[in-house]
Amino acid sequence: MSLSPMQKRWVEARVCVRDCFLEGVSEASTALKVKRLYPDIDPTDSFVHKRFGLHRKEDFDCFPDKRAEIPRNPRWIQEIRAYVTEHPHCSLRGVARSVGHSITVCRKILKKDLLLRSVSNKWVPHVLMIENKQQRVDKATIMLEILQRHAEDDFARLFTGDESWVYLNNPFARTWIQLDAKSPKSERGGIGEEKMMVTVFFNRQGLFLLDVLPEGKTVNSEVFRRRIIYPMRRLVREQNYGDDAEVMVHYDNAPAHNAHETQRSVDNAEFSRMEHPPYSSDLVPCDFFLFGYMKHLLEGTGHLTREQLRVQIEQILRGIPRRTWKATIRSWMDRLNLAALDAIKGIQLQHLRTTEAVTQQLWHYFAASSLHAAILAQIHCVNEDEQVKLKRLVPTRWLSCYDSVTATINELTSIWIALNQIWIERRDSSAKGLLYQTMKKKFIISLYILKNVLFHIKRLSLVFQQGVLVYSQIPSAIESCKNELLRIRDNQLITKEVKENWHTYQIAAEELNKNKAKSKAIREVLLQQNEQQMEKDEVKQSEQEKRSNDTQKDNEMNSKESEKALFTFQLDGNDINWLENTSCKYIDATIQHISQRLDDQKFLSNFSIFDPQLALINKDNPEYGLEQLDQLLQLYYKQLNNIRKDNHLLEWRGIREMLVSRSVFANCKQKD
């Protein structure tokens, strides 16, 4: 009996339910598993309940009834495939009208035979090209460097701002109502709704400039220069920062901001403009915090005049505490930091992130199922190999990343055999998908890239995690890490290691391809037995002819796939070029981020307070370490913002006592 691709998926789902029933798994757990493994066919809870009822009656047949098998004309399928290929944007009704069949037949052929579905295009404001993404990364990196320089004097000479429309009528957006009451409606502001353009510039101390555009005016270069740039120059001049002081003003890339006349006015001003990445409103503090906060507080003010609204806005902005303005700038730095990290998460290095995700899926697949873990352990026993337990990958922990990647490299050939065995015996589509992902050449190459880079990152991380942190070790460890990464890049050590070990994976792939014909024959025998049990007294001649034709086609496809797998598992020049380019970019990006975070000697000197000898020398000084502790808290404020400062000080006292006791113990041990 020939099954369509969709019917084969239903058979796999029934087999999965049957196996869970035989293993004693509950209906609820089985339903969750089937929904997770077969989302394309959307099995329901009632489907699982019905299958469990049949299995309790010792009915374990997983193939569909013959009555449900209604073969569709192959000529119709070809007609609809040809029409949809030529007209991919047509509707279902248009397909039915053009090919001359009913909508029901066309729907079944499109979904069950051709596995197609009609979707709408996803609307986005702007599609960023590769050049735009690279500009975003480059300019975000430059902006981050500028903010890090200004962090030394607490952002006193840094200003940012933007414009926004504000409606004069601002009703409440939320309210409490009875359970049986209807939700109230709010009318969206239309073209004729009264509104005004508000421009706000601020720094870490608070509001610096507030301007309301007169009614009937638009923001162009002349208006922006006259109402914003010239007042900003006067206000900055009044601050008396000095001739050599670096004063930076930030605003986005609106047409009025980038006009030539505006640029010439800024060139002659007492401040410099901080360039903004293209199409990056998420990196504008006014957009990601200020305007949303301001409009939220304006809710419920009702109908106001322009002057009343301006006064209300000014009161709201003046009422924001100074720590909130400063926290906004710190949050701005965090966002720029994430945008700069897109250099590693970009298109060119996306395979590395995909490799990390697949590695985590492998750990979960074998750790979450004792059966899968037992199959992997059995393969180790057969091959007489030492089993290396897979590790969980946590992206934010360097040690976890390195251990997980290394374990996957050591286990990869055994993982292939285990996944192939699980797919053959249990028809587990997750095993098939993971096998397909892990047998890609770029996955294996990415594992070796991550392994070599993460090894030195792990060593650097251990310097900060040792029991006694010695400040003098930190600069040398950072320099050693960067030198080792440069040595790997310049000497192409990753390429050499991949070439040396590639024959292992090639041999394993050849063995899997040799076993495909054998496993295919086993599957055909199982299919034949189930078909004989289902059809019994029916005439089998036509079915045997179909089955023989399908087997011949599958064998031909299998041989082609085997030849393709053997061919693609040869390392060619393109693979070597991709390896070298990707490893160089990844290493350069890693060194750049290490320099941005850890080359600040002034910041690193704060860790010297954890030196036990210094803690012993200053044990009678109550102010020891408080200044350095404040500097560290400013950097890690996001992780510690829920902890009161009193708790910080209390914990620091405990750490000081521990450091002093360690130092005393070490001195006594040396004397002994």
C-alpha positions in Angstrom: 0.0 0.0 0.0 1.4 3.4 -1.0 1.1 6.1 1.6 1.2 9.8 1.1 3.8 11.8 3.0 1.1 13.1 5.4 -0.2 9.6 6.0 3.3 8.4 6.8 3.5 11.1 9.4 0.3 9.9 11.0 1.6 6.3 11.0 4.8 7.6 12.8 2.6 9.3 15.4 0.6 6.1 15.9 3.8 4.1 16.4 5.0 6.7 18.9 1.7 6.4 20.9 1.9 2.6 20.8 5.5 2.6 22.1 4.5 5.0 24.9 1.6 2.7 25.8 3.9 -0.4 25.9 6.4 1.5 28.1 3.7 2.5 30.6 3.7 6.2 29.8 0.6 8.1 30.8 -1.9 9.5 28.2 -1.1 13.1 29.2 2.7 12.7 28.8 2.2 10.8 25.5 0.0 13.6 24.2 2.6 16.2 25.0 5.3 14.2 23.4 3.3 13.5 20.2 2.4 17.2 19.9 6.1 18.2 20.3 7.4 15.6 17.7 4.7 16.0 15.1 3.5 19.7 15.1 2.9 19.6 11.3 -0.1 17.2 11.7 -1.3 18.7 15.0 -2.5 15.5 16.8 -5.1 16.1 19.5 -5.6 14.7 23.0 -8.6 12.8 21.7 -6.4 11.1 19.1 -4.1 9.8 21.9 -7.1 8.7 24.0 -8.6 6.8 21.1 -5.3 5.0 20.4 -4.9 4.1 24.0 -8.4 2.6 24.0 -7.5 0.4 21.0 -4.2 -0.7 22.5 -6.0 -1.8 25.7 -8.1 -4.1 23.5 -4.7 -5.5 22.1 -5.2 -3.7 18.8 -1.7 -2.5 17.9 -2.2 -1.9 14.2 -0.7 1.5 13.3 -1.7 1.7 9.6 -4.8 3.4 8.4 -7.9 1.5 7.4 -8.4 0.7 3.8 -11.5 2.8 3.7 -9.5 5.9 4.6 -7.1 5.3 1.7 -8.6 7.2 -1.2 -5.9 7.6 -3.8 -6.0 10.8 -5.8 -5.3 10.8 -9.5 -1.5 11.4 -10.1 -2.4 13.4 -13.2 -4.4 15.8 -11.0 -1.5 16.1 -8.6 0.9 17.0 -11.4 -1.5 19.6 -12.8 -1.9 21.3 -9.5 1.8 21.2 -8.8 2.6 22.8 -12.2 0.0 25.5 -11.7 1.1 26.4 -8.2 4.7 26.5 -9.3 3.8 28.9 -12.1 1.4 30.9 -9.9 2.7 30.8 -6.3 0.5 33.7 -5.2 -2.9 32.3 -6.3 -5.7 31.5 -3.9 -7.2 28.1 -3.3 -10.4 29.1 -5.1 -8.2 30.3 -8.0 -6.4 27.0 -8.2 -9.7 25.0 -8.2 -11.1 27.3 -10.9 -8.0 27.0 -13.1 -7.5 23.2 -13.0 -11.2 22.4 -13.0 -11.5 20.4 -9.8 -13.4 21.0 -6.6 -12.0 23.1 -3.7 -12.0 20.0 -1.4 -9.9 17.9 -3.8 -7.5 20.8 -4.4 -7.1 21.4 -0.7 -6.3 17.8 0.0 -3.8 17.6 -2.8 -2.1 20.8 -1.8 -1.9 19.9 1.9 -1.5 16.1 2.0 0.3 15.3 -1.3 2.3 18.4 -2.0 2.7 19.4 1.7 2.0 23.1 0.9 0.3 25.8 2.9 -0.7 29.3 2.1 0.8 32.0 4.3 0.8 35.8 4.4 4.0 37.8 4.1 5.3 39.1 7.4 5.3 42.9 7.5 8.4 44.7 8.8 9.2 48.4 8.7 12.5 47.9 6.9 14.5 44.9 5.8 18.1 45.5 6.9 20.7 44.5 4.3 24.1 43.1 5.1 25.6 46.6 4.8 23.0 48.0 7.2 23.7 45.3 9.8 27.4 45.9 9.5 26.9 49.6 9.9 24.8 49.0 13.0 27.5 46.9 14.5 30.3 49.3 13.7 28.5 52.4 14.9 27.2 50.7 18.0 30.8 49.8 18.8 32.0 53.4 18.4 29.1 54.7 20.5 29.9 52.2 23.2 33.5 53.4 23.3 32.4 57.0 23.6 30.0 56.2 26.4 32.8 54.2 28.2 35.0 57.3 28.0 32.3 59.5 29.4 31.6 57.0 32.2 34.9 58.2 33.8 33.3 61.6 34.7 29.8 60.1 35.2 28.4 61.2 31.8 28.4 64.9 32.8 29.2 66.0 29.2 26.9 63.6 27.3 23.4 64.7 26.0 20.8 62.7 24.0 17.3 63.6 22.7 14.6 63.1 20.1 11.2 64.3 19.0 7.7 62.7 19.4 4.1 63.6 18.7 1.9 63.9 21.8 -1.9 64.1 21.6 -3.8 66.7 23.5 -6.4 64.1 24.5 -5.0 61.2 26.5 -7.7 58.9 27.9 -7.0 56.0 30.2 -5.8 52.8 28.5 -6.8 50.3 31.2 -9.6 50.0 33.8 -11.3 47.4 36.0 -14.7 46.2 35.0 -17.1 43.4 36.0 -16.5 39.9 34.6 -19.7 40.0 32.5 -19.2 43.6 31.3 -18.0 44.6 27.8 -14.5 46.1 27.4 -14.5 49.8 26.8 -13.2 51.1 23.5 -10.5 53.7 22.9 -10.4 55.6 19.6 -7.1 55.7 17.8 -5.8 59.1 17.1 -6.6 60.0 13.6 -5.4 62.6 11.1 -7.6 65.4 12.5 -6.7 64.7 16.2 -5.1 67.6 17.9 -1.4 66.9 18.7 1.9 68.7 19.1 5.5 67.9 18.5 7.7 67.7 21.6 11.5 67.7 21.5 13.4 66.6 24.7 17.1 66.5 25.4 18.6 65.3 28.7 21.7 64.2 30.4 22.5 62.2 33.6 21.3 65.2 35.7 17.9 65.5 34.1 16.0 67.6 31.6 18.3 69.8 29.6 16.1 71.2 26.8 12.4 71.1 26.2 10.8 72.5 23.0 7.3 72.5 21.7 6.9 73.0 17.9 4.4 75.8 17.1 1.2 74.8 15.5 1.3 74.6 11.7 5.1 74.1 11.6 7.1 71.0 10.5 10.5 69.8 11.6 12.9 70.6 8.8 16.6 71.6 8.8 15.9 75.3 9.4 13.5 74.7 12.3 15.8 72.1 13.9 18.8 74.4 13.8 16.9 77.5 15.0 14.9 75.8 17.8 17.3 73.0 18.9 20.9 73.4 17.7 21.4 77.1 18.5 19.8 76.8 22.0 21.9 73.7 22.6 25.0 75.7 21.7 24.1 78.5 24.1 23.3 76.1 27.0 26.5 74.1 26.5 28.4 77.4 26.4 26.9 78.3 29.8 28.1 75.1 31.4 31.8 76.2 31.0 33.2 72.8 30.3 36.4 74.1 28.9 37.9 74.3 25.4 39.5 70.8 25.6 36.4 69.0 27.0 34.6 66.5 24.8 31.0 67.3 24.7 28.8 64.9 22.8 25.2 65.3 21.7 23.3 62.3 20.3 20.1 62.2 18.1 18.9 59.8 15.5 19.0 59.9 11.7 15.9 61.9 10.8 16.1 63.8 7.6 16.2 67.2 9.4 19.1 65.8 11.6 21.2 64.7 8.7 20.7 67.7 6.4 23.9 69.5 5.2 22.9 72.8 6.8 22.4 71.0 10.1 25.8 69.3 9.8 27.5 72.6 9.1 25.9 74.1 12.2 27.1 71.2 14.3 30.6 71.4 12.9 30.9 75.0 14.2 29.2 74.2 17.5 30.8 73.8 21.0 29.9 70.0 20.9 30.2 67.1 18.6 27.5 64.8 17.3 27.5 61.1 18.1 26.5 59.2 15.0 23.6 56.9 15.2 23.3 53.4 13.5 20.8 53.2 10.7 17.2 51.9 11.4 18.0 51.5 15.1 15.3 53.2 17.1 15.9 50.6 19.9 19.2 52.4 20.6 17.6 55.8 21.3 17.0 56.4 25.0 14.0 58.6 24.3 12.3 55.8 22.3 13.1 52.9 24.6 12.3 54.7 27.9 11.5 58.4 28.1 8.5 58.9 25.7 6.8 55.7 26.7 7.1 56.6 30.4 6.0 60.2 29.8 2.9 59.2 27.7 1.9 56.6 30.4 1.8 59.3 33.0 -0.2 61.6 30.7 -3.0 59.0 30.6 -6.3 60.3 32.0 -5.4 64.0 31.7 -8.3 64.6 29.4 -8.6 67.4 26.9 -5.8 69.9 27.5 -4.7 73.1 25.7 -1.2 73.2 24.1 0.2 75.3 27.0 -1.4 73.1 29.6 0.1 70.0 28.0 3.5 71.6 27.8 3.4 72.4 31.5 2.2 68.9 32.3 5.1 67.4 30.3 7.6 69.6 32.0 6.3 68.7 35.4 6.6 65.0 34.6 10.1 65.3 33.2 11.3 67.5 36.1 9.8 64.9 38.5 12.0 62.1 37.3 14.7 61.4 39.9 18.3 61.8 39.0 19.1 58.1 39.5 16.5 57.2 36.9 18.2 59.4 34.3 21.5 57.9 35.1 20.1 54.3 35.0 18.7 55.1 31.5 22.2 55.9 30.2 23.5 52.7 31.8 20.7 50.8 30.1 21.7 52.6 26.9 25.2 51.2 27.3 23.8 47.7 27.8 21.8 47.9 24.6 24.8 49.2 22.7 26.8 46.3 24.1 24.2 43.8 22.8 24.2 45.5 19.4 28.0 45.3 19.3 27.7 41.6 20.1 25.8 41.2 16.9 29.2 41.0 15.3 29.4 37.4 16.6 25.7 36.7 16.1 25.7 38.1 12.6 25.0 36.3 9.3 28.6 35.3 8.7 29.0 33.6 12.1 25.4 32.3 12.5 26.6 28.7 12.1 28.5 28.9 15.4 25.3 29.9 17.2 23.4 27.2 15.4 26.1 24.7 16.5 25.6 25.7 20.1 21.9 25.3 19.8 22.2 21.8 18.3 24.7 20.8 21.0 22.2 21.8 23.6 19.5 19.8 21.9 21.8 16.7 21.8 22.3 17.0 25.6 18.6 17.3 26.2 17.7 14.5 23.8 20.0 11.9 25.6 19.6 13.3 29.1 15.8 13.5 29.1 15.3 9.9 28.1 16.9 7.0 29.9 16.2 4.8 26.9 18.2 7.1 24.6 21.0 7.3 27.1 21.0 3.4 27.4 21.3 3.1 23.6 24.2 5.4 23.6 25.9 3.5 26.5 25.3 0.2 24.7 27.1 1.5 21.6 30.1 2.4 23.8 30.1 -1.1 25.2 30.0 -2.7 21.7 32.8 -0.4 20.5 34.7 -0.8 23.7 35.1 3.0 24.0 35.3 5.1 27.1 32.0 6.9 27.5 32.2 10.7 27.9 29.0 12.0 29.4 27.4 14.8 27.4 27.4 18.2 29.2 24.7 20.8 29.3 25.5 24.0 27.4 24.8 27.3 29.1 25.7 30.2 26.7 26.5 32.6 29.5 29.1 30.3 31.1 32.4 29.7 29.3 33.2 26.5 31.2 29.9 25.0 30.4 30.2 25.9 26.7 33.7 24.4 26.4 32.8 21.2 28.3 29.7 20.6 26.2 31.5 21.2 22.9 34.4 19.0 23.8 32.1 16.2 24.9 30.1 16.4 21.7 33.3 16.2 19.6 34.4 13.1 21.5 31.0 11.4 21.3 30.0 12.5 17.8 30.5 9.2 15.9 28.7 7.3 18.7 25.9 9.8 18.6 25.5 9.2 14.9 25.1 5.5 15.4 22.7 5.9 18.3 20.5 8.4 16.4 20.4 6.2 13.4 19.5 3.2 15.5 16.7 5.1 17.3 15.3 6.3 13.9 15.3 2.8 12.4 13.8 1.0 15.4 11.5 3.6 16.8 10.8 5.9 13.9 11.6 8.9 16.1 11.6 12.0 13.8 13.7 14.0 16.4 16.5 11.5 16.0 16.4 11.8 12.2 16.4 15.6 12.5 19.4 15.6 14.9 21.2 13.1 12.7 20.7 15.4 9.7 22.0 18.5 11.6 25.0 16.8 13.2 26.2 15.2 9.9 26.6 18.6 8.3 30.2 19.6 7.5 29.8 23.1 8.9 28.5 21.7 12.2 31.6 19.6 12.7 33.9 22.5 11.6 32.1 24.9 14.0 32.6 22.5 16.9 36.4 22.6 16.4 36.3 26.4 16.1 34.4 26.8 19.3 36.6 24.2 21.1 39.8 26.0 20.3 38.5 29.5 21.2 36.5 28.5 24.2 39.5 26.7 25.7 41.4 29.9 26.2 38.3 31.8 27.3 37.7 29.1 29.9 41.2 29.5 31.2 40.7 33.3 31.5 37.4 32.8 33.2 39.0 30.5 35.8 41.3 33.3 36.8 38.3 35.2 38.1 36.7 32.1 39.7 39.6 30.9 41.8 39.3 30.9 45.5 41.9 33.6 46.1 41.8 36.3 43.4 45.2 37.9 42.9 45.0 41.2 41.0 48.5 40.9 39.6 47.4 37.7 37.7 44.6 39.4 35.8 46.5 41.6 33.3 48.9 38.8 32.4 46.1 36.3 32.0 44.2 38.7 29.6 47.3 39.3 27.6 48.1 35.5 27.5 44.6 34.7 26.3 44.7 37.3 23.4 48.2 36.1 22.4 47.1 32.4 22.3 44.0 33.4 20.2 46.3 35.3 17.8 48.6 32.3 17.6 45.7 30.0 16.7 44.6 32.4 14.0 48.0 33.1 12.4 49.2 29.5 12.4 45.8 28.1 11.2 45.8 25.5 14.0 42.1 24.8 13.7 42.4 23.9 10.0 45.2 21.5 10.8 43.3 19.8 13.6 40.2 19.4 11.5 42.2 17.8 8.6 43.9 15.4 11.1 40.6 14.2 12.6 38.3 14.3 9.5 39.0 10.7 8.4 37.3 9.5 11.6 34.0 11.2 10.7 34.4 10.1 7.1 34.8 6.4 8.0 31.8 6.7 10.4 29.7 8.2 7.7 30.6 5.5 5.2 29.6 2.8 7.8 26.2 4.5 8.2 25.7 4.6 4.4 26.6 0.9 4.1 24.0 0.0 6.8 21.3 2.0 5.1 20.4 -0.7 2.6 20.2 -3.3 5.4 18.0 -1.1 7.6 15.8 -0.3 4.5 15.2 -4.0 4.0 14.3 -4.5 7.6 11.8 -1.6 7.4 10.3 -3.1 4.2 9.8 -6.5 6.0 8.0 -4.8 8.9 5.8 -2.8 6.5 4.9 -6.0 4.6 3.9 -7.9 7.7 1.6 -5.0 8.8 0.1 -4.8 5.4 -0.6 -8.5 5.3 -2.3 -8.4 8.6 -4.4 -5.4 7.5 -5.5 -6.6 4.1 -5.9 -10.4 4.8 -8.3 -11.7 2.0 -7.9 -8.8 -0.4 -6.3 -9.2 -3.7 -2.6 -8.4 -3.3 -1.3 -8.4 -6.8 -1.7 -4.7 -7.4 -0.5 -3.8 -4.0 2.6 -5.9 -4.5 3.3 -4.1 -7.8 3.0 -0.8 -6.1 5.2 -1.9 -3.2 7.9 -3.2 -5.5 7.8 0.1 -7.5 8.0 2.1 -4.3 10.9 -0.1 -3.0 12.8 0.4 -6.3 12.3 4.1 -6.2 13.4 4.3 -2.5 16.4 2.1 -3.2 17.4 4.4 -6.1 16.9 7.5 -3.8 18.8 5.7 -1.1 21.8 5.0 -3.4 21.7 8.6 -4.6 21.7 9.9 -1.0 24.5 7.6 -0.1 26.6 8.8 -3.0 25.8 12.4 -2.1 26.7 11.8 1.6 30.0 10.2 0.6 30.7 13.0 -1.8 29.8 15.8 0.5 31.8 14.4 3.4 35.0 15.1 1.5 36.7 18.3 2.7 37.1 20.5 -0.4 38.6 24.0 -0.9 35.4 25.8 -0.2 35.1 24.1 3.2 38.7 25.0 4.1 38.1 28.6 3.0 34.9 28.8 5.0 36.7 27.4 8.1 39.6 29.9 7.8 37.4 32.9 7.2 34.9 32.0 10.0 37.6 31.2 12.5 39.5 34.5 11.8 36.3 36.5 12.2 35.3 34.7 15.3 38.8 35.1 16.9 39.0 38.8 15.9 35.5 39.5 17.4 36.4 37.6 20.6 39.7 39.6 21.0 37.8 42.8 20.4 35.2 42.1 23.1 37.9 41.0 25.5 39.7 44.4 24.9 36.4 46.3 25.4 35.7 44.7 28.7 39.0 43.9 30.3 41.6 46.3 29.0 40.5 49.1 31.3 43.3 48.9 33.9 41.5 51.4 36.1 38.5 49.2 36.3 40.5 46.0 36.8 42.4 47.6 39.7 39.1 47.4 41.7 39.5 43.7 42.0 42.6 44.2 44.1 40.4 44.6 47.2 39.9 40.8 47.1 43.7 40.2 47.7 44.0 38.5 51.1 47.3 40.2 51.9 45.9 43.7 51.2 42.8 42.8 53.3 45.1 41.8 56.2 47.1 45.0 56.0 44.0 47.1 56.0 41.9 45.1 58.5 41.7 48.0 60.8 40.6 50.5 58.1 36.8 50.6 58.0 36.8 52.4 54.7 38.9 49.8 52.9 37.4 48.7 49.6 34.3 50.8 49.7 35.3 53.0 46.8 36.3 50.1 44.6 33.1 48.3 45.7 31.0 51.3 44.4 32.8 51.1 41.0 32.0 47.4 40.7 28.4 47.9 41.7 28.0 50.6 39.0 29.0 48.1 36.4 26.9 45.2 37.7 24.0 47.4 38.9 21.5 45.5 36.7 22.2 42.2 38.4 22.2 43.7 41.9 19.5 46.4 41.6 17.1 44.4 43.8 19.6 44.3 46.7 19.8 47.2 49.1 23.1 48.9 49.6 23.1 47.9 53.3 23.1 44.3 52.2 26.1 45.0 49.9 28.0 46.5 52.8 27.0 43.6 55.1 28.2 41.1 52.6 31.4 42.9 52.0 32.2 42.8 55.7 31.8 39.0 55.6 34.1 38.8 52.6 36.7 40.9 54.3 36.7 38.7 57.4 37.0 35.6 55.2 40.0 37.2 53.3 41.7 38.1 56.5 41.3 34.7 58.0 42.6 33.1 54.8 45.7 35.3 54.9 46.3 34.5 58.6 45.9 30.8 57.9 48.3 31.0 54.9 50.9 32.9 57.0 50.7 30.3 59.8 51.1 27.5 57.4 54.2 29.0 55.9 55.7 29.4 59.4 55.0 25.8 60.2 
